[in-house]
Amino acid sequence: MPRLPLIPWLSAALLCASCNAASGASYNSGIELLKQCRAAIESYGSPEIDDVADAVVVKSLLCAEKIRAVVAAHELLPVTEPQWCMAEEENANEQAAQRVVKYLELYPEYQNKDDIFLIVQALQWAYPCD
């Protein structure tokens, strides 16, 4: 895995601290992130938010907010080179959640890593800058 610049991702981790605290876990691993993002994908497909169980909604919000915080940190913080190149129309939470799930399914050996780190890795994998 490539080494990530420290400052932008430390900032993203701080932005996500409230998301992580809300999950009730002391450590937010890829295992929890996978559950959260699967719930997000399920809730995006629901015609009515009331059709989705409250627990699913909470998990889906955690996934969406973590991804949003990482993407925002990438866009707002000064970096010399972009870490991923996502087309603006692809900046939708559902698509990003699908890519995070796909990455975690393809690389289950990384599921014990920190969730924010894995979001960055998944976005780099899904949206390489060629």
C-alpha positions in Angstrom: 0.0 0.0 0.0 1.3 3.5 -0.8 2.2 5.8 2.1 -0.3 8.5 2.6 0.6 12.2 3.5 0.0 12.6 7.2 -1.6 16.1 7.6 -4.6 15.8 5.2 -5.6 12.4 6.5 -5.0 13.3 10.1 -7.4 16.2 9.5 -10.0 13.8 7.9 -9.7 11.6 10.9 -10.4 14.5 13.2 -13.4 15.5 11.1 -14.7 12.0 11.5 -14.2 11.7 15.2 -17.8 12.6 15.9 -18.9 9.9 13.4 -16.8 7.3 15.1 -18.0 8.3 18.5 -21.6 7.9 17.4 -20.9 4.3 16.3 -20.3 3.2 19.8 -17.1 1.3 18.9 -13.8 2.1 20.5 -12.0 1.3 17.2 -13.7 1.7 13.9 -12.3 -1.0 11.6 -13.1 -1.9 8.1 -15.4 -4.6 9.4 -17.7 -1.9 10.9 -17.2 0.3 7.8 -18.3 -2.5 5.5 -21.5 -3.0 7.6 -22.1 0.7 7.6 -21.6 1.1 3.8 -23.7 -1.9 3.0 -26.5 -0.4 5.1 -26.0 2.9 3.1 -26.4 1.1 -0.2 -29.5 -0.6 1.1 -31.0 2.7 2.3 -30.2 4.5 -1.0 -32.3 1.9 -2.8 -35.3 2.3 -0.5 -38.2 4.4 -2.0 -39.1 5.6 1.5 -36.7 6.2 4.4 -39.4 4.9 6.7 -39.1 1.5 5.0 -35.6 1.1 6.4 -35.0 0.1 10.0 -33.6 2.9 12.3 -30.4 0.9 12.9 -29.8 0.7 9.1 -30.3 4.5 8.8 -27.8 5.2 11.5 -25.2 2.9 10.0 -25.8 4.4 6.5 -25.4 7.9 7.8 -22.1 6.9 9.5 -20.7 5.6 6.2 -22.0 8.6 4.2 -20.5 11.2 6.7 -17.2 9.5 6.9 -16.8 9.4 3.1 -18.0 13.0 2.9 -15.4 14.1 5.5 -12.6 12.3 3.7 -13.6 13.8 0.3 -14.0 17.3 1.8 -10.5 17.0 3.4 -9.0 16.0 0.1 -10.7 19.0 -1.7 -10.0 21.6 1.0 -6.6 20.8 2.3 -3.5 21.7 0.4 -1.8 18.7 -1.2 0.9 18.7 -3.9 -0.7 15.9 -5.8 -4.3 14.6 -5.7 -4.7 11.3 -4.0 -7.5 10.3 -6.3 -9.2 11.7 -9.3 -13.0 11.5 -9.0 -15.2 13.2 -11.6 -17.5 15.7 -10.0 -20.6 13.9 -11.0 -19.2 10.7 -9.4 -19.0 12.5 -6.0 -22.3 11.0 -5.0 -22.4 9.1 -1.7 -24.0 6.0 -3.1 -21.3 5.5 -5.7 -18.5 6.1 -3.2 -20.1 3.7 -0.8 -20.4 1.0 -3.5 -16.7 1.4 -4.2 -15.7 1.2 -0.6 -17.7 -2.0 -0.2 -16.1 -3.4 -3.4 -12.6 -2.6 -2.1 -13.3 -4.2 1.3 -14.7 -7.3 -0.4 -11.8 -7.6 -2.7 -9.2 -7.0 0.1 -10.6 -8.6 3.2 -7.1 -8.8 4.7 -7.3 -5.0 5.3 -10.6 -5.0 7.1 -8.8 -4.8 10.5 -7.4 -1.4 9.5 -8.8 2.0 10.5 -12.0 3.0 8.6 -10.8 6.4 7.5 -7.5 4.9 6.2 -9.6 2.3 4.2 -11.9 5.0 2.7 -8.8 6.8 1.4 -7.3 3.5 0.1 -10.7 2.6 -1.6 -11.0 6.0 -3.3 -7.4 5.8 -4.5 -8.1 2.3 -5.9 -11.4 3.3 -7.5 -10.3 6.6 -8.9 -6.7 6.5 -9.8 -5.0 9.6 -11.3 -3.3 8.3 -14.5 
